[in-house]
């Protein structure tokens, strides 16, 4: 059994080979990145692995070109308190050929990385119209299933038995449900959201037709996520729901649970 804190003490070549398991191979093939050298078709180094020798965490970033603003793939992982569990802290997968929406900066251009207390509403409106969900700056590449296979492979190499994560947004939680994760915390919240978005429910009644609270959003994952991001849960006066609290989920390596808090959901 190996932990990241142990893995990070290995020689650089050895630990980079193991962390390379986290990168979906189809992504490298699609963008012409050599998995052995980390070079693109132009001979540029586009894979960056940060794994501090004394740290218990690591990140892997892949770009199409070194000068690109956004990575095509970025993941952060870390050790859990559970000795046989990996924490999946963050993931970003971008289609570099799709339009970019500056939802990650303020209207004045200041970085608001993971700061959800401020918003860039004009850019969010454009992202919504383009079919994106909260937190996205570009369209994704549809690699969640392959990524989970890569995570399983990495965990198996280290002897880890489970993967733990926190779903930042409502749509993230539903996506992870669909890929075999079970709730460690937050399932009552998710089921209450489902209940209150039904016709006549408190959340259904709050869909007032404004940009992020359209009535049709009640029956779509993306729509609910935008409404929740817009604060529809705030001041609800409900015994279970007070405000959005990111659920915590886990999955056993190589296995899937069956959880569905939004039956019949459309994206």
Secondary structure per residue as TSV (DSSP state, phi and psi in degrees):
chain	resnum	aa	ss	phi	psi
A	1	X	-	360.0	130.9
A	2	X	-	-123.1	144.6
A	3	X	-	-108.6	162.2
A	4	X	H	-62.2	-34.4
A	5	X	H	-62.5	-29.6
A	6	X	H	-82.3	-42.5
A	7	X	H	-58.7	-39.1
A	8	X	T	-69.7	-10.3
A	9	X	T	-90.8	-7.3
A	10	X	S	-71.3	162.8
A	11	X	-	-55.3	147.9
A	12	X	H	-52.9	-46.5
A	13	X	H	-61.0	-38.7
A	14	X	H	-68.8	-46.7
A	15	X	H	-72.3	-33.0
A	16	X	H	-66.5	-33.9
A	17	X	H	-64.0	-41.7
A	18	X	H	-69.6	-44.4
A	19	X	H	-66.0	-25.5
A	20	X	G	-63.1	-19.9
A	21	X	G	-63.5	-21.5
A	22	X	G	-74.0	-16.3
A	23	X	S	-88.2	122.4
A	24	X	-	-58.6	129.0
A	25	X	H	-66.6	-31.6
A	26	X	H	-66.0	-30.1
A	27	X	H	-66.4	-42.6
A	28	X	H	-64.0	-42.2
A	29	X	H	-65.3	-41.9
A	30	X	H	-61.1	-38.0
A	31	X	T	-104.2	11.9
A	32	X	T	65.1	40.8
A	33	X	-	-104.2	127.0
A	34	X	-	-76.3	117.6
A	35	X	T	-67.2	-21.1
A	36	X	T	-81.4	-40.6
A	37	X	T	-102.3	-21.1
A	38	X	-	75.5	17.3
A	39	X	B	-102.6	144.7
A	40	X	-	-85.2	-174.4
A	41	X	T	-63.3	-21.7
A	42	X	T	-91.3	3.4
A	43	X	S	80.6	16.6
A	44	X	-	-93.1	141.2
A	45	X	B	-76.9	118.3
A	46	X	-	-125.3	2.7
A	47	X	E	-109.5	125.6
A	48	X	E	-122.0	123.4
A	49	X	E	-117.5	118.6
A	50	X	E	-105.2	114.1
A	51	X	-	-145.1	78.4
A	52	X	-	-56.1	137.8
A	53	X	T	-56.4	-35.8
A	54	X	T	-101.2	9.4
A	55	X	-	-94.1	165.4
A	56	X	S	-116.1	27.6
A	57	X	E	-145.9	167.3
A	58	X	E	-158.8	157.6
A	59	X	E	-135.8	148.6
A	60	X	E	-128.7	127.2
A	61	X	E	-126.7	137.0
A	62	X	E	-127.0	130.0
A	63	X	-	-116.9	159.4
A	64	X	S	-75.5	-43.0
A	65	X	S	-133.2	146.1
A	66	X	T	-58.5	-28.2
A	67	X	T	-88.9	-1.3
A	68	X	-	-62.2	143.5
A	69	X	S	-66.8	-41.8
A	70	X	S	-114.1	145.0
A	71	X	-	-74.0	158.4
A	72	X	S	-85.7	-19.8
A	73	X	E	-152.7	133.5
A	74	X	E	-150.0	131.2
A	75	X	E	-140.4	143.4
A	76	X	E	-121.9	135.4
A	77	X	E	-134.9	158.4
A	78	X	E	-155.6	167.7
A	79	X	E	-71.5	147.1
A	80	X	-	-101.8	165.9
A	81	X	S	-64.9	-29.8
A	82	X	S	-75.0	123.2
A	83	X	T	-65.1	-18.6
A	84	X	T	-116.0	25.3
A	85	X	E	-126.7	136.7
A	86	X	E	-100.0	135.8
A	87	X	E	-95.1	123.5
A	88	X	E	-96.4	103.0
A	89	X	E	-87.9	-34.4
A	90	X	E	-161.8	147.4
A	91	X	E	-143.7	141.2
A	92	X	E	-142.5	125.1
A	93	X	E	-131.3	122.1
A	94	X	-	-124.0	140.7
A	95	X	-	-87.9	109.2
A	96	X	T	-69.0	-13.5
A	97	X	T	-89.8	-4.3
A	98	X	S	-92.5	159.4
A	99	X	-	-61.4	147.5
A	100	X	-	-104.2	139.4
A	101	X	-	-120.7	127.8
A	102	X	-	-82.3	54.6
A	103	X	T	-74.1	-10.2
A	104	X	T	-96.3	6.8
A	105	X	B	-130.5	159.5
A	106	X	-	-75.8	164.9
A	107	X	T	-56.5	-23.0
A	108	X	T	-86.9	-1.6
A	109	X	S	93.2	7.9
A	110	X	-	-84.1	141.2
A	111	X	B	-63.3	131.9
A	112	X	-	-126.3	41.9
A	113	X	T	-53.2	115.6
A	114	X	T	57.1	22.7
A	115	X	-	-105.8	93.9
A	116	X	T	-87.5	5.2
A	117	X	T	-79.8	-17.3
A	118	X	S	-117.9	156.7
A	119	X	-	-140.6	154.3
A	120	X	-	-113.0	83.4
A	121	X	H	-59.8	-42.7
A	122	X	H	-57.5	-41.2
A	123	X	H	-72.8	-35.0
A	124	X	H	-63.9	-38.4
A	125	X	H	-62.5	-40.6
A	126	X	H	-66.5	-41.3
A	127	X	H	-63.6	-42.9
A	128	X	H	-58.6	-46.7
A	129	X	H	-63.9	-27.7
A	130	X	T	-87.0	0.6
A	131	X	T	91.5	11.7
A	132	X	-	-86.5	164.8
A	133	X	-	-106.1	166.6
A	134	X	T	-53.9	141.5
A	135	X	T	89.1	-15.3
A	136	X	-	-86.8	139.5
A	137	X	S	-106.5	-21.2
A	138	X	S	-142.5	166.3
A	139	X	-	-63.9	148.9
A	140	X	-	-84.3	-171.0
A	141	X	-	-118.4	7.0
A	142	X	S	65.1	41.4
A	143	X	-	-110.1	13.5
A	144	X	H	-58.0	-45.4
A	145	X	H	-62.8	-45.0
A	146	X	H	-66.9	-38.0
A	147	X	H	-60.9	-41.4
A	148	X	H	-64.8	-33.8
A	149	X	H	-64.7	-38.8
A	150	X	H	-65.5	-40.9
A	151	X	H	-63.7	-41.1
A	152	X	H	-60.6	-44.8
A	153	X	H	-61.8	-42.2
A	154	X	H	-63.5	-46.5
A	155	X	H	-63.1	-40.7
A	156	X	H	-63.1	-37.0
A	157	X	H	-65.0	-29.2
A	158	X	H	-97.6	-7.5
A	159	X	T	80.8	18.8
A	160	X	-	-80.7	147.0
A	161	X	-	-108.2	-18.0
A	162	X	E	-149.7	162.1
A	163	X	E	-123.9	131.3
A	164	X	E	-119.1	141.2
A	165	X	E	-151.2	166.7
A	166	X	E	-119.0	127.1
A	167	X	-	-87.4	110.8
A	168	X	S	-64.6	-38.7
A	169	X	S	-122.9	162.1
A	170	X	H	-57.0	-45.1
A	171	X	H	-65.8	-29.2
A	172	X	H	-62.7	-45.1
A	173	X	H	-61.2	-43.8
A	174	X	H	-64.4	-41.3
A	175	X	H	-60.4	-44.0
A	176	X	H	-70.1	-33.8
A	177	X	H	-54.0	-48.2
A	178	X	H	-63.6	-20.3
A	179	X	T	-107.5	25.4
A	180	X	T	91.1	14.2
A	181	X	-	-88.7	151.1
A	182	X	E	-118.6	153.0
A	183	X	E	-78.5	131.8
A	184	X	E	-90.7	-40.6
A	185	X	E	-142.7	143.3
A	186	X	-	107.6	-2.5
A	187	X	H	-64.4	-40.8
A	188	X	H	-58.6	-38.3
A	189	X	H	-61.7	-45.7
A	190	X	H	-64.6	-40.5
A	191	X	H	-71.9	-32.0
A	192	X	H	-69.4	-38.1
A	193	X	H	-60.0	-44.2
A	194	X	H	-58.6	-44.2
A	195	X	H	-64.3	-44.0
A	196	X	H	-80.6	-10.6
A	197	X	T	-89.4	-1.2
A	198	X	S	-74.4	153.9
A	199	X	T	-50.2	128.3
A	200	X	T	92.0	-11.1
A	201	X	S	-77.2	166.3
A	202	X	H	-62.3	-39.7
A	203	X	H	-75.4	-37.8
A	204	X	H	-57.4	-41.3
A	205	X	H	-69.4	-21.0
A	206	X	T	-87.5	-3.6
A	207	X	-	-79.0	90.5
A	208	X	-	-91.5	6.2
A	209	X	S	90.4	-0.8
A	210	X	B	-72.3	172.4
A	211	X	T	-50.4	-47.0
A	212	X	T	-100.5	9.6
A	213	X	B	-138.6	53.5
A	214	X	-	-78.9	144.6
A	215	X	G	-54.3	-35.6
A	216	X	G	-70.2	-12.4
A	217	X	G	-68.0	-17.0
A	218	X	G	-60.9	-28.4
A	219	X	G	-109.8	16.4
A	220	X	B	-128.8	146.8
A	221	X	H	-62.8	-48.9
A	222	X	H	-64.2	-41.2
A	223	X	H	-62.9	-46.1
A	224	X	H	-60.9	-40.7
A	225	X	H	-63.2	-41.1
A	226	X	H	-65.0	-41.5
A	227	X	H	-64.2	-40.7
A	228	X	H	-67.3	-42.1
A	229	X	H	-60.1	-30.9
A	230	X	T	-78.8	-4.8
A	231	X	T	95.8	21.5
A	232	X	T	-65.0	-20.0
A	233	X	T	-83.2	-16.2
A	234	X	T	-65.6	138.9
A	235	X	T	56.0	37.1
A	236	X	-	-77.7	-23.4
A	237	X	-	58.0	54.6
A	238	X	-	-119.9	147.1
A	239	X	S	-70.8	-19.7
A	240	X	S	-109.8	-42.6
A	241	X	-	-98.4	122.5
A	242	X	S	-116.0	-44.0
A	243	X	S	-162.4	165.1
A	244	X	-	-66.2	124.2
A	245	X	-	-118.7	116.3
A	246	X	-	-53.8	120.9
A	247	X	-	-67.7	156.1
A	248	X	E	-111.7	131.5
A	249	X	E	-130.8	162.1
A	250	X	E	-147.8	159.8
A	251	X	E	-144.1	142.0
A	252	X	E	-77.9	140.9
A	253	X	T	-60.8	126.2
A	254	X	T	77.9	3.4
A	255	X	-	-129.7	164.1
A	256	X	-	-134.8	137.9
A	257	X	-	-92.9	164.2
A	258	X	-	-117.5	102.1
A	259	X	-	-129.9	137.2
A	260	X	-	-146.3	100.1
A	261	X	S	-94.2	1.0
A	262	X	S	-139.7	73.9
A	263	X	T	-59.7	139.0
A	264	X	T	69.8	19.5
A	265	X	-	-67.5	141.8
A	266	X	B	-107.8	147.5
A	267	X	-	-67.6	360.0
